[in-house]
Amino acid sequence: MLTTTISDFRKDIKSYFDSVTENFETLIINRGKKNAVVIISLDEYNSLCATQHELSSKTNEQRLDSAISKLNKHEGVTRDLIVE
């Protein structure tokens, strides 16, 4: 996670954006007392939205928890990919 001030951000915007997009960094720009902005890449944002969607339903959340539990107990099933 990177942090900077708005002044430093202005001086080197491209470098900060490159770090966010190429290194999957999260950038926090401090703008004063309790006033900050977070910048993340579009890929990271889309991933967060997908996770939020998957966990928005109790049924989905329970299915995911069950699948994770089975994998942690080595009860997962391996299947071959069907190629047509």
Backbone atoms as SQL, in Angstrom:
CREATE TABLE atoms (id INTEGER PRIMARY KEY, chain TEXT, resi INTEGER, resn TEXT, atom TEXT, x REAL, y REAL, z REAL);
INSERT INTO atoms VALUES
  (1, 'A', 1, 'MET', 'N', 0.847, -1.163, 0.000),
  (2, 'A', 1, 'MET', 'CA', 0.000, 0.000, 0.000),
  (3, 'A', 1, 'MET', 'C', 0.899, 1.234, 0.000),
  (4, 'A', 2, 'LEU', 'N', 0.574, 2.158, -0.870),
  (5, 'A', 2, 'LEU', 'CA', 1.313, 3.415, -0.969),
  (6, 'A', 2, 'LEU', 'C', 0.493, 4.535, -0.343),
  (7, 'A', 3, 'THR', 'N', 1.182, 5.470, 0.276),
  (8, 'A', 3, 'THR', 'CA', 0.500, 6.666, 0.774),
  (9, 'A', 3, 'THR', 'C', 1.281, 7.883, 0.310),
  (10, 'A', 4, 'THR', 'N', 0.558, 8.949, 0.066),
  (11, 'A', 4, 'THR', 'CA', 1.186, 10.192, -0.363),
  (12, 'A', 4, 'THR', 'C', 0.276, 11.358, -0.015),
  (13, 'A', 5, 'THR', 'N', 0.808, 12.535, -0.204),
  (14, 'A', 5, 'THR', 'CA', 0.004, 13.748, -0.046),
  (15, 'A', 5, 'THR', 'C', -0.497, 14.170, -1.418),
  (16, 'A', 6, 'ILE', 'N', -1.464, 15.023, -1.430),
  (17, 'A', 6, 'ILE', 'CA', -1.998, 15.508, -2.701),
  (18, 'A', 6, 'ILE', 'C', -0.915, 16.276, -3.469),
  (19, 'A', 7, 'SER', 'N', -0.063, 17.003, -2.764),
  (20, 'A', 7, 'SER', 'CA', 1.012, 17.762, -3.425),
  (21, 'A', 7, 'SER', 'C', 2.004, 16.829, -4.114),
  (22, 'A', 8, 'ASP', 'N', 2.453, 15.792, -3.397),
  (23, 'A', 8, 'ASP', 'CA', 3.388, 14.836, -4.006),
  (24, 'A', 8, 'ASP', 'C', 2.729, 14.061, -5.141),
  (25, 'A', 9, 'PHE', 'N', 1.459, 13.753, -4.988),
  (26, 'A', 9, 'PHE', 'CA', 0.734, 13.048, -6.036),
  (27, 'A', 9, 'PHE', 'C', 0.713, 13.876, -7.321),
  (28, 'A', 10, 'ARG', 'N', 0.436, 15.143, -7.185),
  (29, 'A', 10, 'ARG', 'CA', 0.398, 16.032, -8.357),
  (30, 'A', 10, 'ARG', 'C', 1.733, 16.067, -9.088),
  (31, 'A', 11, 'LYS', 'N', 2.822, 16.008, -8.317),
  (32, 'A', 11, 'LYS', 'CA', 4.161, 16.098, -8.902),
  (33, 'A', 11, 'LYS', 'C', 4.510, 14.884, -9.749),
  (34, 'A', 12, 'ASP', 'N', 3.933, 13.721, -9.414),
  (35, 'A', 12, 'ASP', 'CA', 4.344, 12.489, -10.091),
  (36, 'A', 12, 'ASP', 'C', 3.160, 11.554, -10.344),
  (37, 'A', 13, 'ILE', 'N', 2.099, 12.087, -10.901),
  (38, 'A', 13, 'ILE', 'CA', 0.875, 11.324, -11.132),
  (39, 'A', 13, 'ILE', 'C', 1.147, 10.053, -11.934),
  (40, 'A', 14, 'LYS', 'N', 1.885, 10.158, -13.010),
  (41, 'A', 14, 'LYS', 'CA', 2.125, 9.000, -13.876),
  (42, 'A', 14, 'LYS', 'C', 2.790, 7.857, -13.120),
  (43, 'A', 15, 'SER', 'N', 3.792, 8.175, -12.329),
  (44, 'A', 15, 'SER', 'CA', 4.492, 7.141, -11.565),
  (45, 'A', 15, 'SER', 'C', 3.546, 6.441, -10.581),
  (46, 'A', 16, 'TYR', 'N', 2.717, 7.216, -9.913),
  (47, 'A', 16, 'TYR', 'CA', 1.756, 6.628, -8.973),
  (48, 'A', 16, 'TYR', 'C', 0.745, 5.748, -9.716),
  (49, 'A', 17, 'PHE', 'N', 0.226, 6.222, -10.819),
  (50, 'A', 17, 'PHE', 'CA', -0.722, 5.423, -11.595),
  (51, 'A', 17, 'PHE', 'C', -0.074, 4.148, -12.114),
  (52, 'A', 18, 'ASP', 'N', 1.183, 4.241, -12.557),
  (53, 'A', 18, 'ASP', 'CA', 1.895, 3.043, -13.019),
  (54, 'A', 18, 'ASP', 'C', 2.027, 2.016, -11.893),
  (55, 'A', 19, 'SER', 'N', 2.365, 2.469, -10.696),
  (56, 'A', 19, 'SER', 'CA', 2.483, 1.549, -9.554),
  (57, 'A', 19, 'SER', 'C', 1.155, 0.878, -9.236),
  (58, 'A', 20, 'VAL', 'N', 0.085, 1.650, -9.308),
  (59, 'A', 20, 'VAL', 'CA', -1.246, 1.108, -9.003),
  (60, 'A', 20, 'VAL', 'C', -1.646, 0.060, -10.036),
  (61, 'A', 21, 'THR', 'N', -1.448, 0.364, -11.302),
  (62, 'A', 21, 'THR', 'CA', -1.919, -0.552, -12.346),
  (63, 'A', 21, 'THR', 'C', -0.973, -1.706, -12.614),
  (64, 'A', 22, 'GLU', 'N', 0.325, -1.482, -12.546),
  (65, 'A', 22, 'GLU', 'CA', 1.284, -2.534, -12.887),
  (66, 'A', 22, 'GLU', 'C', 1.632, -3.430, -11.702),
  (67, 'A', 23, 'ASN', 'N', 1.593, -2.885, -10.493),
  (68, 'A', 23, 'ASN', 'CA', 2.005, -3.641, -9.305),
  (69, 'A', 23, 'ASN', 'C', 0.839, -3.968, -8.377),
  (70, 'A', 24, 'PHE', 'N', -0.365, -3.688, -8.826),
  (71, 'A', 24, 'PHE', 'CA', -1.577, -3.934, -8.032),
  (72, 'A', 24, 'PHE', 'C', -1.483, -3.282, -6.653),
  (73, 'A', 25, 'GLU', 'N', -0.916, -2.087, -6.627),
  (74, 'A', 25, 'GLU', 'CA', -0.800, -1.332, -5.383),
  (75, 'A', 25, 'GLU', 'C', -2.106, -0.596, -5.103),
  (76, 'A', 26, 'THR', 'N', -2.349, -0.329, -3.841),
  (77, 'A', 26, 'THR', 'CA', -3.428, 0.554, -3.426),
  (78, 'A', 26, 'THR', 'C', -2.770, 1.867, -3.024),
  (79, 'A', 27, 'LEU', 'N', -3.297, 2.966, -3.509),
  (80, 'A', 27, 'LEU', 'CA', -2.728, 4.276, -3.220),
  (81, 'A', 27, 'LEU', 'C', -3.699, 5.075, -2.366),
  (82, 'A', 28, 'ILE', 'N', -3.211, 5.576, -1.249),
  (83, 'A', 28, 'ILE', 'CA', -4.011, 6.439, -0.390),
  (84, 'A', 28, 'ILE', 'C', -3.421, 7.838, -0.471),
  (85, 'A', 29, 'ILE', 'N', -4.249, 8.782, -0.857),
  (86, 'A', 29, 'ILE', 'CA', -3.825, 10.180, -0.943),
  (87, 'A', 29, 'ILE', 'C', -4.440, 10.919, 0.234),
  (88, 'A', 30, 'ASN', 'N', -3.581, 11.366, 1.139),
  (89, 'A', 30, 'ASN', 'CA', -4.041, 12.110, 2.311),
  (90, 'A', 30, 'ASN', 'C', -4.307, 13.555, 1.919),
  (91, 'A', 31, 'ARG', 'N', -5.491, 14.034, 2.321),
  (92, 'A', 31, 'ARG', 'CA', -5.884, 15.403, 1.959),
  (93, 'A', 31, 'ARG', 'C', -6.196, 16.235, 3.192),
  (94, 'A', 32, 'GLY', 'N', -5.678, 15.839, 4.327),
  (95, 'A', 32, 'GLY', 'CA', -5.955, 16.575, 5.555),
  (96, 'A', 32, 'GLY', 'C', -6.559, 15.648, 6.585),
  (97, 'A', 33, 'LYS', 'N', -7.057, 16.231, 7.656),
  (98, 'A', 33, 'LYS', 'CA', -7.621, 15.452, 8.747),
  (99, 'A', 33, 'LYS', 'C', -8.810, 14.614, 8.271),
  (100, 'A', 34, 'LYS', 'N', -8.686, 13.301, 8.429),
  (101, 'A', 34, 'LYS', 'CA', -9.773, 12.357, 8.114),
  (102, 'A', 34, 'LYS', 'C', -10.359, 12.573, 6.722),
  (103, 'A', 35, 'ASN', 'N', -9.539, 13.007, 5.805),
  (104, 'A', 35, 'ASN', 'CA', -10.016, 13.281, 4.459),
  (105, 'A', 35, 'ASN', 'C', -9.008, 12.698, 3.475),
  (106, 'A', 36, 'ALA', 'N', -9.270, 11.481, 3.014),
  (107, 'A', 36, 'ALA', 'CA', -8.329, 10.806, 2.121),
  (108, 'A', 36, 'ALA', 'C', -9.079, 10.182, 0.949),
  (109, 'A', 37, 'VAL', 'N', -8.319, 9.855, -0.073),
  (110, 'A', 37, 'VAL', 'CA', -8.859, 9.215, -1.269),
  (111, 'A', 37, 'VAL', 'C', -8.056, 7.954, -1.510),
  (112, 'A', 38, 'VAL', 'N', -8.749, 6.880, -1.933),
  (113, 'A', 38, 'VAL', 'CA', -8.088, 5.622, -2.254),
  (114, 'A', 38, 'VAL', 'C', -8.170, 5.404, -3.757),
  (115, 'A', 39, 'ILE', 'N', -7.047, 5.045, -4.367),
  (116, 'A', 39, 'ILE', 'CA', -7.008, 4.740, -5.793),
  (117, 'A', 39, 'ILE', 'C', -6.576, 3.289, -5.949),
  (118, 'A', 40, 'ILE', 'N', -7.376, 2.530, -6.704),
  (119, 'A', 40, 'ILE', 'CA', -7.046, 1.143, -7.027),
  (120, 'A', 40, 'ILE', 'C', -7.198, 0.959, -8.537),
  (121, 'A', 41, 'SER', 'N', -6.621, -0.112, -9.050),
  (122, 'A', 41, 'SER', 'CA', -6.733, -0.373, -10.487),
  (123, 'A', 41, 'SER', 'C', -8.152, -0.834, -10.831),
  (124, 'A', 42, 'LEU', 'N', -8.495, -0.733, -12.090),
  (125, 'A', 42, 'LEU', 'CA', -9.802, -1.190, -12.552),
  (126, 'A', 42, 'LEU', 'C', -9.957, -2.689, -12.322),
  (127, 'A', 43, 'ASP', 'N', -8.898, -3.459, -12.545),
  (128, 'A', 43, 'ASP', 'CA', -8.963, -4.908, -12.297),
  (129, 'A', 43, 'ASP', 'C', -9.285, -5.205, -10.836),
  (130, 'A', 44, 'GLU', 'N', -8.636, -4.478, -9.925),
  (131, 'A', 44, 'GLU', 'CA', -8.888, -4.671, -8.496),
  (132, 'A', 44, 'GLU', 'C', -10.320, -4.276, -8.150),
  (133, 'A', 45, 'TYR', 'N', -10.782, -3.184, -8.705),
  (134, 'A', 45, 'TYR', 'CA', -12.159, -2.731, -8.467),
  (135, 'A', 45, 'TYR', 'C', -13.165, -3.770, -8.951),
  (136, 'A', 46, 'ASN', 'N', -12.942, -4.283, -10.164),
  (137, 'A', 46, 'ASN', 'CA', -13.845, -5.302, -10.706),
  (138, 'A', 46, 'ASN', 'C', -13.844, -6.561, -9.849),
  (139, 'A', 47, 'SER', 'N', -12.690, -6.934, -9.346),
  (140, 'A', 47, 'SER', 'CA', -12.588, -8.099, -8.471),
  (141, 'A', 47, 'SER', 'C', -13.382, -7.879, -7.183),
  (142, 'A', 48, 'LEU', 'N', -13.261, -6.695, -6.599),
  (143, 'A', 48, 'LEU', 'CA', -14.023, -6.378, -5.391),
  (144, 'A', 48, 'LEU', 'C', -15.529, -6.404, -5.651),
  (145, 'A', 49, 'CYS', 'N', -15.941, -5.886, -6.796),
  (146, 'A', 49, 'CYS', 'CA', -17.368, -5.896, -7.147),
  (147, 'A', 49, 'CYS', 'C', -17.873, -7.321, -7.334),
  (148, 'A', 50, 'ALA', 'N', -17.073, -8.176, -7.979),
  (149, 'A', 50, 'ALA', 'CA', -17.469, -9.569, -8.178),
  (150, 'A', 50, 'ALA', 'C', -17.591, -10.284, -6.837),
  (151, 'A', 51, 'THR', 'N', -16.638, -10.037, -5.941),
  (152, 'A', 51, 'THR', 'CA', -16.693, -10.653, -4.608),
  (153, 'A', 51, 'THR', 'C', -17.922, -10.174, -3.853),
  (154, 'A', 52, 'GLN', 'N', -18.191, -8.888, -3.927),
  (155, 'A', 52, 'GLN', 'CA', -19.380, -8.350, -3.256),
  (156, 'A', 52, 'GLN', 'C', -20.644, -9.009, -3.795),
  (157, 'A', 53, 'HIS', 'N', -20.705, -9.188, -5.115),
  (158, 'A', 53, 'HIS', 'CA', -21.873, -9.825, -5.721),
  (159, 'A', 53, 'HIS', 'C', -22.009, -11.266, -5.244),
  (160, 'A', 54, 'GLU', 'N', -20.905, -11.995, -5.235),
  (161, 'A', 54, 'GLU', 'CA', -20.947, -13.403, -4.814),
  (162, 'A', 54, 'GLU', 'C', -21.382, -13.545, -3.364),
  (163, 'A', 55, 'LEU', 'N', -21.009, -12.578, -2.527),
  (164, 'A', 55, 'LEU', 'CA', -21.352, -12.661, -1.105),
  (165, 'A', 55, 'LEU', 'C', -22.645, -11.933, -0.757),
  (166, 'A', 56, 'SER', 'N', -23.319, -11.374, -1.764),
  (167, 'A', 56, 'SER', 'CA', -24.535, -10.606, -1.494),
  (168, 'A', 56, 'SER', 'C', -25.731, -11.494, -1.169),
  (169, 'A', 57, 'SER', 'N', -25.657, -12.751, -1.514),
  (170, 'A', 57, 'SER', 'CA', -26.739, -13.696, -1.237),
  (171, 'A', 57, 'SER', 'C', -26.262, -14.693, -0.179),
  (172, 'A', 58, 'LYS', 'N', -27.096, -14.941, 0.811),
  (173, 'A', 58, 'LYS', 'CA', -26.746, -15.920, 1.859),
  (174, 'A', 58, 'LYS', 'C', -26.488, -17.288, 1.253),
  (175, 'A', 59, 'THR', 'N', -27.269, -17.667, 0.251),
  (176, 'A', 59, 'THR', 'CA', -27.100, -18.969, -0.390),
  (177, 'A', 59, 'THR', 'C', -25.728, -19.066, -1.047),
  (178, 'A', 60, 'ASN', 'N', -25.344, -18.035, -1.797),
  (179, 'A', 60, 'ASN', 'CA', -24.017, -18.029, -2.433),
  (180, 'A', 60, 'ASN', 'C', -22.913, -18.075, -1.382),
  (181, 'A', 61, 'GLU', 'N', -23.076, -17.298, -0.338),
  (182, 'A', 61, 'GLU', 'CA', -22.064, -17.261, 0.720),
  (183, 'A', 61, 'GLU', 'C', -21.895, -18.637, 1.361),
  (184, 'A', 62, 'GLN', 'N', -23.001, -19.323, 1.612),
  (185, 'A', 62, 'GLN', 'CA', -22.931, -20.652, 2.213),
  (186, 'A', 62, 'GLN', 'C', -22.277, -21.652, 1.262),
  (187, 'A', 63, 'ARG', 'N', -22.582, -21.568, -0.023),
  (188, 'A', 63, 'ARG', 'CA', -21.959, -22.462, -1.007),
  (189, 'A', 63, 'ARG', 'C', -20.454, -22.253, -1.066),
  (190, 'A', 64, 'LEU', 'N', -20.041, -20.995, -1.093),
  (191, 'A', 64, 'LEU', 'CA', -18.614, -20.691, -1.124),
  (192, 'A', 64, 'LEU', 'C', -17.909, -21.166, 0.142),
  (193, 'A', 65, 'ASP', 'N', -18.517, -20.923, 1.295),
  (194, 'A', 65, 'ASP', 'CA', -17.937, -21.388, 2.557),
  (195, 'A', 65, 'ASP', 'C', -17.814, -22.905, 2.579),
  (196, 'A', 66, 'SER', 'N', -18.838, -23.592, 2.074),
  (197, 'A', 66, 'SER', 'CA', -18.816, -25.057, 2.026),
  (198, 'A', 66, 'SER', 'C', -17.703, -25.555, 1.105),
  (199, 'A', 67, 'ALA', 'N', -17.547, -24.918, -0.049),
  (200, 'A', 67, 'ALA', 'CA', -16.507, -25.316, -0.997),
  (201, 'A', 67, 'ALA', 'C', -15.118, -25.097, -0.406),
  (202, 'A', 68, 'ILE', 'N', -14.926, -23.969, 0.249),
  (203, 'A', 68, 'ILE', 'CA', -13.627, -23.683, 0.877),
  (204, 'A', 68, 'ILE', 'C', -13.334, -24.686, 1.968),
  (205, 'A', 69, 'SER', 'N', -14.342, -25.010, 2.757),
  (206, 'A', 69, 'SER', 'CA', -14.172, -25.991, 3.834),
  (207, 'A', 69, 'SER', 'C', -13.769, -27.356, 3.277),
  (208, 'A', 70, 'LYS', 'N', -14.435, -27.786, 2.202),
  (209, 'A', 70, 'LYS', 'CA', -14.099, -29.073, 1.583),
  (210, 'A', 70, 'LYS', 'C', -12.662, -29.073, 1.054),
  (211, 'A', 71, 'LEU', 'N', -12.254, -27.978, 0.426),
  (212, 'A', 71, 'LEU', 'CA', -10.889, -27.899, -0.094),
  (213, 'A', 71, 'LEU', 'C', -9.868, -27.930, 1.038),
  (214, 'A', 72, 'ASN', 'N', -10.163, -27.247, 2.124),
  (215, 'A', 72, 'ASN', 'CA', -9.247, -27.234, 3.265),
  (216, 'A', 72, 'ASN', 'C', -9.115, -28.611, 3.916),
  (217, 'A', 73, 'LYS', 'N', -10.157, -29.419, 3.794),
  (218, 'A', 73, 'LYS', 'CA', -10.141, -30.784, 4.354),
  (219, 'A', 73, 'LYS', 'C', -9.667, -31.801, 3.319),
  (220, 'A', 74, 'HIS', 'N', -9.198, -31.311, 2.173),
  (221, 'A', 74, 'HIS', 'CA', -8.737, -32.161, 1.070),
  (222, 'A', 74, 'HIS', 'C', -9.840, -33.100, 0.586),
  (223, 'A', 75, 'GLU', 'N', -11.060, -32.589, 0.573),
  (224, 'A', 75, 'GLU', 'CA', -12.207, -33.356, 0.093),
  (225, 'A', 75, 'GLU', 'C', -12.658, -32.872, -1.283),
  (226, 'A', 76, 'GLY', 'N', -11.818, -32.116, -1.947),
  (227, 'A', 76, 'GLY', 'CA', -12.164, -31.612, -3.273),
  (228, 'A', 76, 'GLY', 'C', -12.136, -32.717, -4.304),
  (229, 'A', 77, 'VAL', 'N', -12.775, -32.475, -5.413),
  (230, 'A', 77, 'VAL', 'CA', -12.846, -33.449, -6.498),
  (231, 'A', 77, 'VAL', 'C', -12.109, -32.884, -7.707),
  (232, 'A', 78, 'THR', 'N', -11.220, -33.684, -8.277),
  (233, 'A', 78, 'THR', 'CA', -10.499, -33.284, -9.476),
  (234, 'A', 78, 'THR', 'C', -11.204, -33.886, -10.684),
  (235, 'A', 79, 'ARG', 'N', -11.442, -33.056, -11.679),
  (236, 'A', 79, 'ARG', 'CA', -12.108, -33.529, -12.888),
  (237, 'A', 79, 'ARG', 'C', -11.286, -33.119, -14.100),
  (238, 'A', 80, 'ASP', 'N', -11.346, -33.944, -15.129),
  (239, 'A', 80, 'ASP', 'CA', -10.659, -33.615, -16.366),
  (240, 'A', 80, 'ASP', 'C', -11.511, -32.630, -17.147),
  (241, 'A', 81, 'LEU', 'N', -10.838, -31.744, -17.841),
  (242, 'A', 81, 'LEU', 'CA', -11.510, -30.780, -18.692),
  (243, 'A', 81, 'LEU', 'C', -12.008, -31.478, -19.948),
  (244, 'A', 82, 'ILE', 'N', -13.257, -31.238, -20.288),
  (245, 'A', 82, 'ILE', 'CA', -13.836, -31.835, -21.485),
  (246, 'A', 82, 'ILE', 'C', -13.516, -30.933, -22.666),
  (247, 'A', 83, 'VAL', 'N', -12.791, -31.464, -23.630),
  (248, 'A', 83, 'VAL', 'CA', -12.425, -30.691, -24.808),
  (249, 'A', 83, 'VAL', 'C', -13.166, -31.289, -26.006),
  (250, 'A', 84, 'GLU', 'N', -13.918, -30.453, -26.673),
  (251, 'A', 84, 'GLU', 'CA', -14.690, -30.945, -27.824),
  (252, 'A', 84, 'GLU', 'C', -14.112, -30.440, -29.100);
